[in-house]
Each structure stands twice: as C-alpha cells, then as structure tokens.
Amino acid sequence: MELDTLWNTAANFADSHQQVVPLTVFVAVLCFCLILGHLLEENRWVNESITALIIGLTTGTIILLISKGKSSHILRFDEEIFFIYLLPPIIFNAGFQAKKKQFFHNFFPIMLFGVVGVFISSSIVTAGSWLIFPKFGFVGLTPRDFLAIGTIFSSTDTVCTLQVLNQNDTPLLYSLVFGEGVVNDATSVVLFNAIQKLDVNRIDGWKAAGVFVDFLYLFSTSTALGIASGLVTAYMLKGLYFGRHSSIREIALMVLMAYLSYMLAELFDLSGILTVFFSGIFMSHYAWHNVTDSSRVTTKHVFAMMSFIAETFIFLYVGMDALDIEKWKMSKLSLWNAIGIYCSVMFLILLGRAAFVFPLSAISNCMDRTSTQSTPISFKHQVVIWWAGLMRGAVSIALAFKQFTHYGVPVDPVNATMVTTTAIVVVFSTLVFGFLTKPLIHYLLPQGGTNTLDRDPTITKEDMRLPLLSFEESASTNLSRAKDGLTRLMERPVYTIHSFWRRFDDAYMRPTFGGPRSDQSSP
C-alpha cells in the first residue's frame, strides 16, 4: 500500500512538472551559453550568436543520444511564441538603441537595401528555386510555396556582424548594416503576409501590382502606428510627469506601450516588426528625455537585456532544431539530392544579395554625388554589406515554420524537406559566414582607416532657415527661400531632406513631445 502511494506521488510530481523540467533545463543551458560567450568575448572567430548555435547543436546531439534517436529538443518550437514574445524586444531595442542621426542620414540607402533589395532578392530566389528544385527530384511545391521561399531566404540576420562592428569606429557601415537588417526583416514579413493573401492561380500584371500596393499599405500604416505609439508615450510622460512619484511607472509605461503597439499591429494584420521598431526610435528620440535620470539609465539596460536574452534563446533553439530527427525521417530525398538543394539555396542567396547590393550602392552614391561632406559607399564597404546579409537567422526559421508546418510539425515529406533545408541554411550561413566576419572586416577595413566614414554633414544656420516658411517675413522672402530649398532638394536630396527634418523637429516636435534641441546629445 505504501509502495503504491509512493508511486502515485512520484507520478503526480512528474505530471505537474512535465513542462517545468524542460524549461528549467533550457534556462540552465542558456545561462551556460551566456557564461561561455563572455569567456570568448575577445576571440577573433567566435561571437555570442555562434556560441549559442554551437551549444544548441551540442545539446541537441546529447539529447538525441539520451533519447536513443527519438528527439533533439528540450522545448518544441512555436512560431507564434517567437513572433509574440521573442521578436518584439529584439526589434524594439534595435530601434531604441539606434544612432538616430546616422540612421536618418543614411535613410535613403537603408530603404534601398531593406525594401527594394528584398524584392530583387526574393524574385531571384523564387525564380531560381522554381527552375532548380525539379532537377534534383524535389517536386510538390505550390506557386505560393515558391513565392514564400523567396521571402524566407531573403530575410537577413546581421546579429553576428553587428557584434563585430563598432558604431563609433564605423558609423556609416554600422548604420547601413543595422538599418538594412531591421528594415529587411520587416519587409520580408510584410511581403510574406501579402503573399499569403494572393490568389496564385490567377497571377497577372494587375495581381502583381495589387501585391505591391498591399505591401505599400502595410508598410506605411505599420510605420505610422509605430510613430504614433512613440509620440503618444512621449506626450503622456511629459504631461503627467510619472517620475515625481515612481520611476517604475515610467519604465512600465514605455514597455507596455511598445508592446501594445506591436499587438495592435498584429491584431490589424499589419507588420508588428516595423511598428515596434519605429516606436522604439521615437520613444528614444522624445520619451526618453521626459523621464528621470535613473529611468534613463535603467531603460537602456533593461531593453538591451531583454533583447540579448531573446536573441540567445533563439540561436540556442535553432541549433537544437537542426537535429530534429522526425523531420529528417519524413524527407524522401536522397543524400546527394538534398545536398544539391542546400547548395542551390546558398547559391541563390549569394546571387540574390549581390544583385542588389552593388547596383543600389551605385545609385546611392549618385544621389549624394554633389555633396562634398558625404562619403560614398566604397567597394570594400559594399563587400562587407553584401557579406553581412548572407547570414540567415530566426526570422527565416519562423517564416519557414509558418509556411511549412502545422503547430511546429510538417504534414508531408515536401514540407519537412523545406523545414530541414531552412535549418541547414541558417546553421551553415551563421557558422561559416559568421566565423569569417571578423577576419574579413579586419582585412578590408583595418583599424584607423574607418573614422572618415561618417556621413553627418555640418548644417549651417542658413541651411536651417531654408526649409520652412515663416509668417513673420514677407512673401518675396518666403518665395526666395522656397526656391532655394527646392534647388537644394534637387541637387542634394538626402542632405536637404535631413536638414528639413532637423528644422521641423526643433521648431515643432521637441517643444511638444520633449527632448533637447538637435545640437544636444540624445541616447
């Protein structure tokens, strides 16, 4: 009787801790990953993303051996958890910690790479996979699947490169790689969602134009929602002055408003990535200056900590998922055909990225050709930008799961093959390209030769007077000013648009929403 009671107690304990035990083990592995990443901080070849991926592969192998080939997971991946809980803090911190001056100075090339580049790369990957996959006996994908493949493998992951680049030493390069990475991910998700609504059986010119219009709508409305969220938060913090009672409320309001903007975007089928990114930018630009000094320090560290843990969590899981034996067993391709598929995808990624980085860099340089204060994107910088975007990461995995699985489980061999292909491409690109990132940057951009890359022009007082009209001056003066502004806009569009914004920001935005003038410091 006592033995039965003991057995029942043990069984009840196991049932009640069925979810807790795996999570505990995963958190323990995550802690080990952070410690090892710290010890390898100065290593020339390894960074924390690669460390997390390698530990994930090692942990998956150990679990695979212990379970006798049944499973390599501690936890089961759920793309909804990724999009709802893990991705928002990463993207929000990216916007909050961004060097806004550099980001908006380079806004034109960033949007070229992050938006136009995704369309070019997606088209090449889609067309290439459509032509190449059947040659390796891989058939059964639908037209929508091929379109989704184009967006899945056009989503970059620049975490590894950003851990190597320094914002102060290489401001231009860092802002381009960072800005393109975030906008690229957002564009890929928006384009992916637009493809899901497309009637692939009736594709024609009007349908293609409809996808583009739908994309522009999603992109603009998502951005507007993020900007509105940041401005509303700043206005509330400035008007209500939460800090006089508790700095905790200030921090909580910023976190919850950012997350609310993300959830509202998802609720209305917009891009939560774009929304929370621009929410982070505008909270940093305005709201951050309306809180107490202690809250300013705390918010920067709290947001960075949340992003860091989420990134490490994702890379750790991706390493485990690459060894998922169930997906490998479902795939019906032979070893050589599977290798052919992997190599083909990598080739298309290389080709698709090269097809837009170098031409769009030339276009960007032409747009700034009349600006003596701007430094063009040299060929060496273009190579680093091209290399930085070759790595695929968490967004590619999440989109692949969303397209080819049902609650994390593929329903047929074709879908299983695509999930394993995505995992292999992510692991290979992160390890190989990630390992070689530091040596490549040190070779192409030796220390001491990167301090002249800042595109920040010196805007004179006369420049600041040109953009906006004044009710206090005569009509002839305003007309002359408008003509001068239009001439500068035609000759130096990027430089002039930034000067327009600086004047408008100082005259109207900062007095209303908070923050120092443009000649003072900001986070």
N, C-alpha and C positions, 0 to 999 in steps of 0.2 A: 504494500500500500504506500509506504514511504517512497519506494523507488518510482512508482507511478506519479506520485505528487511531484517529486523532483524532476522527472522527465517533462511533465506538463509545464512546470515552472520554467524550465530551460526552453521549451518550445515557445511559450508565450514571450519570453525575453527575446528570442530570435526573431519572432514576428514583429514585435514592437520596435526592434532595432534594424529591421530589414533595410530601411532607407538611410538610417543614421550611420551605420557602419561603413558603407561605400563612401559616403560624403566625408566621413572622418578620415578615411584613408586618403582620399583625394586631396583634402586640405593639408594633410601631413606631407604628401608628395609636393604640393605647391610650396610649402614652407622650405622644404629641402631644395627646391628649384631656385627660390629666391636667394638662399644662402650660397649655393654653388655659383649662381650668376654674379653675386657680389665678389666672390673669390676670384672669378675670371674676368673681373671688370677691365683690367689693363691688358688682357690678351688681345693680340693683334688679329686673330682669326675668328674669335667667338664673341657673340654678344648674348644678351639675356633671352632674346627670341629663339635663337638657335639652341641655347642651353635648354630651354623649356621643351623644344621639339625633340631633342635627343633624349631627354629624361622621359618624355612621353613614349617614345619608341622603346626605350629600355623597360619602362614599367609595363607597357603592353606586352612585350616579349615575356616578361616574368609571369604576368597573369595568364598568358597563353599557355605557358608550361605548367603552371599550377592547376589550371582548369583542364589540362590534357587536350588542348586544342579546341575548346568549346567557345571561349570568349577572350577578348583582349581588353575589355572595358571595365572600369570601375563604375562609371556612370554612362547612361545612354544619352546620346546627343539629341537635342530637340532644337530645331531651327527657330521655333517660337521663343524659347528661352533666350537664345542668342540675340534675336532681334529686340526683345523686350527688356532684358536685364543686362546683358553684357555689352552690347554695342553702344547704347546711349552714353554711358560715362566715358567711353573712349573718344567718341566724336565730340562730345561737349567739351572735354578737357582740351582736345585739339584746337577748338575754336577759342576757348578761354585763355590758353597759354600762348596763342599765336602772336607773333610780332606783327601787329596790325599794319604798321607803317610799311613794312616790307611786303606784306600780303597784298595790300591795295595798290602799292606802287607797281607790283608785278601782276595785277589782276588780269590784264589782257592775255599775257602768255599762259597764265594759270588756267583761265577759262578755255583757251585754245586747246591746251593739253588735256584738261579734265573733261571737256564736253565734246568738242569736235573730234578729239583723239579717240574717245570711246566709240563714236560712230564709225570711224575709219577702221579701228582695230576689230570691232565686232563684225563689220562687213567682211573683213579678210578671214577671220576665224570661222565665221559661218560658211562662207563660200568654200574655203579650203577643206573644212571637215565634211561638207556635203560631197565633195569630189574624192577625197582621200579615203574616208572610212570604208566605203564599199570595197575598195581594193584590198583591204585586209579582212574581208568577210564579215565586217561589222555592219549589219543591216537591222532595220526595225525601228529606227528613229523617225519621228514625225517632223514635218516642217517647223512646227513650233519648238520642238526639241533642238533642232539645229540653230534656230534663232536664239534660244535660251543659252546654248553652248557658247555662242558668240559673246554674250554679255557676261557669262560666268567666267570665261578666261580672259576677259578684258578688264576685270576688276583687279587693280594692283594692291600690293601690300608693301608699303615703304617703311614699316616699323624698323626693320633691320638697318636700313640706310640712315634713317633719322637718328638712330642711336650712335652713329658714327660721325655724322655732320655736326658742325657747331654753328649756332645761329650768329655768333659774333665774328667768327673767322670767315665763314662763307655765307653772308646774309642773302645774296641773290640765289645761290644754289639751294640753300636750305628752304627759302620761301617757295621756290619753284617746285621742289620735290614734295615738300609738305603740302602746299596748297593743291597741287595736282592730285596727290594721293587722296585727300579728303573729297575733293570735287569729283574725282574719278569714281570713288566708291558710291557716292550719292547718285551720280549719273547712271552708273551700272544698275543700281537698284531701281531707279525710276524707269529706265529703259526696259528692265526685266519685267516690271509690273505692267508697263504699256504693252509688251508683247503678249502677256497673259490675256489681255482683252482683245487681241487681234484675231479676226476670222482668217485663219491661214488658208482656208480653202478658196478664198476669193481675194487674193492679193493682186492689186494693180497699182497704178500710179496714185490714184486717189486714196487707196488704203495706206500706202506708204506715207503720203502727205498727212493723213489722219494720225498716224503714229507719231510723226514729228510734231504736229500741233498738240497732241495729247502730252507729249514729252515737255513741250514748252509750257503748257498749262501747269503740269505737275511741278516743274522746276520753279516757275515764278511764284506760284501760290505757296509752295513749301518754304521758299526763301522769305516771302512776305510774312508768313506766320512766325517764322523764327525771329525776324526783326521786330515784329510786334510784341512777341513774348519778352525779348530783351528790353525793349523800351518801356513796356508796362511795369516790369520788375523794377527798373531804374526809377521810374516815376513814383512808385509806391514807396521804395526805400528812401527817396529824397523827401517825399511829402510827409510820411508817417514817422520817420526817424526811429526805427526799431531799436537802434543801438543805445538809446537812453535808458532802456530797461534791460535788454538782454541781447548780446551779440549772437546767441544761439538762434534766435528767431530770424536774424538777418541771413545767416548761413542756410537755415532750413528753408526760408522763402526762396532763395536763389536755386537751391537744389530742386525743390518741388516745382517751381515754375518752369525750370528747364525740362524736367521730366514730364510735366503736364503738356508742354508744347510738343514733345515727342509723341505722347499718347494721342493728342488731338490730331496730329498729322496722320498717324496710323489709323485713327478712327474714321477720318475722312478720305482714306486711300491716297494720301499724299506721301512724300518722302520724309520720314522721320529723321533720316540722317542729315539732310540739308537743313531741316528746321532746327534741330538741336545744335548744329554747327554754327549757324548764324545767330542763334540765341546765345551761345557761348561768346561769340565775338562781341555782340552788343552789350551783354552783361559786363564783360571785361572792360569795354570802352566807356560805359556810363555807370552801371550799377555798382561796380567795384569801388568807385570813388565816393559813393554815398554811404558806405559802411564804416565802422570804426577801424582803427589801425589793427587791432587784434584780429578782427574778422577778415581783413585783407590778407594777412599772413596765413590765417587758418584756411580760408577758402582755396588759396593756391595749392597748399599742401594736401588738403582733403581731396580735391578734384584730381590732382595728379596721382594720389594713392589709389583712388578708385579705378582710374584708367589703367594704372600699372598692373593691379591685380587681375582685372578683366582680360588684359592682353595676355598675361602669363597663363591664365586659366585656359584661354582659347588655344594657344600654341601647345599646351600640355595635352589637351584633349585631341587635337589634330594628330599628334604623334601616336596616340593610342588607337585612334580610328583607322589609321593607315594599315593596321594589322588585324582589322576585323575579319576573322576567318569566314564568317557567314556570307559576307558579300563576295569574297574571293571564290567560295564554293559555288555560288549562284552563277558566276560568269562562265560562259561556254566557249570563250575564245581560247585558242592555243597560246602557248607562251610567246611564240615569235610574233603572232598577230597582235597580241596585247602590247608587246614591246613596240611594235610598229605604230600602234595607236598613240602610245605615250610620246614617242619621238615626234610623231606628226603634230601633236598638240603643242609640244615645246617649240617646234619649228614655226608653227603658225603664230605663236605668241611672240617669238623673236621678230618675225617678219611684220606682223601687225603693228608692233610698237615702233619699229624702225620706220614704217611707212608714214607715221605722223610726227614723230619727234623731230626729225631733221628738217622736213619741209615746213612745219609750223614754227620751228625756231627761226628759220629764214624769214618767214612772214613777220614774226615778232620783231626781229632785228630791223626789217624795213620800216615798220611802224614807228620805230624810235630813231630812224636814221638822221633826223635833223636835230636831235637832242644831244648837245655836247656833254651833258652831265650823266648820260646813261651809258652803261657798259653793255655792249652786245653779248649775247649768249654765244660764247666761243665754241669751237668744235669739241674741245675737251669737256666743256660743261655739258654739251649735248650728249656726249658718250656716257657721262655719269647719270644724266637724267634718263637716258634710254636704259641703262643697266639697272637703275634703282626701281624702275617699273616692271622689271621682268619677274619679280617675285610675286607669287600668288599666296593668299592667306585666308583668313577667317571668312571674309565676305564670299569668296568663291565657294568655300565649303558649304556655307549656309544656303547660298542660292542653288547649289547642286542638290542638297538635301530637299530643298523646297520643290524643285522641279522633278526629281527622280526618285523620291521616297514617299512613303505614307507613314507619318509619325516615326520617321527615322529608319524605316525598313523598306528596302526596294521590293517591288512587287513582281519583277520578272528579271531574267538574265541581262537584258539590254540596259535596264535602269541600274542594275548592280554594277555593270561594267563602267557606266559613266561615273558612278559614285567613286569606285576604286580608282578610275583614271584621274579624277579631280584630286583625290587624296595623294596619289603618287606625284602628280604635277606640283602640288603645294609643298610636299616634303622635299622633292628634288630641287625645285627652284629656291626654296628657302635655305636649304643646306648648301647647295653648290654656289648659287649667286651670292648668298649671304656670307659664306666663308670668304669669298674673293672680293667683297665690297671694300673692306679697309685697305688691303694692298692696292686695289685699283685706284682708290681715291688718293692714297699716298703717292702713287706713281704719277698720276695725271696732275694732281694738284698738291705739290709739295708745300710744306709749311712756309709761310712768308710770302707766298705768291697769290693769296686769296683775299687779301684785305681790301683790294680795289674793286670788289665785285658789287659793292653797294650801289643800288640804283637810286638812292634817295637824292633828289635834286634839291638845290637850295632855292626856296621860293621867296622872292623879294617882296617888299611891301607893295610895290607897284603891281606885281603879279597877283597879290591877294586882293587888290582893288578891282582887278579886271573882271572877274567872273559875274558879279551880281550888280544889278542896277540899284540906284538909290533915289528915294523920293525927295531927298534934300538937295539934289543937284538938278541942273537944267536938263531939258530934253536933248539938246545938242550934245551935252557932256555924256549923257547916258547912251545916246546913239553911237557916239565915237567909241565909248567903252565896249558896247555890244559888237561893233565891227572889229575892234582889236581882239576881243575874246573869240570871235568866230574865226579870225585869221589864225590865231594861235591854235585853235581846236583843229583846223585843217592841217596845219603844219606839224603839230606835236600833240596828237590826240591823247595819248596816255598821260603825258605830263600835265596837259591842260585840264583834263577831267579831274585829276587828283587835286590840282590847285582849286578848281571849282568846289570840290567837296570840302577841302580844308576851310575855305572861307565860309561856306554854308554851315559847317559844323561849329565853327567858333561863334558865328553870329546868332544861330538859332537853336541848334541841337543841345550843345553843352549847357547853356543857361537854363534850358527846360528840364533836361534829364540828368544833369550832373556831369562832373569831370573837369579837369583843368583845361586850359587853352592848349592849342596844338603845339606850342613851343615848350610845354612842360611834360614831365615824364608820365608814363602810364605803364601798366603791367605788361 
